[in-house]
Amino acid sequence: MSEREVSTVDELDDADPVPGELSAPPGPGNGLGGSDEVLPENVLPGEAAVNRAARRSLDGHSRGLPRIWPFLGPAFIAAVAYIDPGNFATNIAGGAKFGYLLLWVVLGANLIAMVVQTQSAKLGIATGRNLAEACRDTFSRRTSIGLWIQAEIVAAACDIAEVVGAALGLNLLFGIPLFPAGLLAGAGAFAILALQQKGFRRLEAVIVGMVGVVVAAFAFEIFESHPDGGQVALHLFKPGFAGTESVLLATGIIGATVMPHVIYLHSALTQRRIVGRNEREKRQILRFERIDVVIAMALAGAVNLSMMIMAAALFNGSGLVGIDSIDGAYDGLKQLVSPGAATIFGVALLASGYASSSVGTMSGQVVMQGFIRRRIPIFVRRAITLAPALIVLALGIDPTDALVGSQVVLSFGIPFALVPLVMLTRKPKLMGSLASPRWLTVIASVLSGLIIALNVFLLEQVFIG
């Protein structure tokens, strides 16, 4: 990738704000720069309260939870991508076929996610720009256009998985045919996105609530499945495989861990949400954001582990090793536990699909604005990105096959988000004191190379076998 001089000023248009842009940039009289007394018109009351609480924290006037609270939220929105419907099928298939064997893979994938999402959040905090904007300002126009096109394709593929997952949840719970269920899934995502107009705190609250539904649902499923605690503890930290198929499935789990669209989104969620006035404040904000990432990704990791543990205890333990689909897991729960357990599983799937669909739409808005300085109303984008998913459902394509296919497309996009992220976050000229030290750049490069290599292997297996 060829580089050109990084510009110091962004010329933003006057279109609708994207996530993370509800707060004004720092300066006198905006609640972030000089005076706390006067707030700009484009900062909503909820955001004004958050900004005042953040200012008290950064000035050292808050202690304990009130000091951290204003900074929590962005990572929870990003974490939704790690528990989307695509993860359901992969984790359940792994647990059903190989028992507890691949738990260590899920744990390792979650640790990688923490590193990647922290780097993305740091870019937004340090530069006031999201990853797409930083790429546009750093790389050539041809490279930026190419990155934008592939990011749009990835966002569309992601949307297929999320809408199909939500539609499948409605189908399992209420018997609604998949195509009408897809329309209802899209309508639900419209309602969630409408909260963005009310401020980021309301949007965060609803999405965090949906994450909480998924967490509670799988806590219940674990309780009902009675897993072997000794086996869980053993395989969390003991690497192992059972033939080529287990290696391929482990590759899929790790390869699907890092969602390229959410790397772009996380940097946008932190870029103007709370703005540091100097390098000290930026470092402090980053410390709080690390806490946000650890909590959110730990919850997402617990959900993914719970999916596999449940499948291992129930399906593998009962000889149902062939379960490799979401509807198969639903029927298995109904058969082995109770109809109530199956219903709770369906509710978790529905919450995951709704939340992740909304996050996918916001990600698409971020990449369009960032790469080409263009925005369309977010509801228009929602309608456009809903179309491919509805076509898939109208054609009667198997939902699980659609989920797997979307993950393959997502695999193509991973290098185009990870490599620029690592390149940009190591630059002191761009990042200031938050530039990644050499050791962190090496770790991030190794992890990125591992994920890319695993995705290449996965794609080779899919297309060549």
Buried (B, 14 or more C-beta within 10 A) or exposed (E): BEEEEBEEEBEBEEBBBBBBBBBBBBBEBBBBBEEBEEBBEEBBEBBBBBBBBBBBBBEEEBEEEEBBBBBBBBBBBBBBBBBBBBBBBBBBBBBBBBBBBBBBBBBBBBEBBBBBBBBBBBBBBBBBBBBBBBBBBBBEEEBBBBBBBBBBBBBBBBBBBBBBBBBBBBBBBEEBEBBEBBBBBBEBBBEBBBBBEBBBBBBBBBBBEBBEBBBBBBBBBBEBBEBBEEBBEBBBEEEBBEEEEBBBBBBBBBBBBBBBBBBBBBBBBBBBBBBBBEEEBBBBBBEBBBEBBBBBBEBBBBBBBBBBBBBBBBBBBEEBBEBBBBBBBBBBBBEBBEEEBBBBBBBBBBBBBBBBBBBBBBBBBBBBBBBBBEBBEBBEBBBBBBEBBBEBBEEEBEBBEBBBBBBBBBBBBBBBBBBBBBBBBBBEEBBBEBBBEEEBBEBBBEBBBBBBEBBBBBBEBBEEE
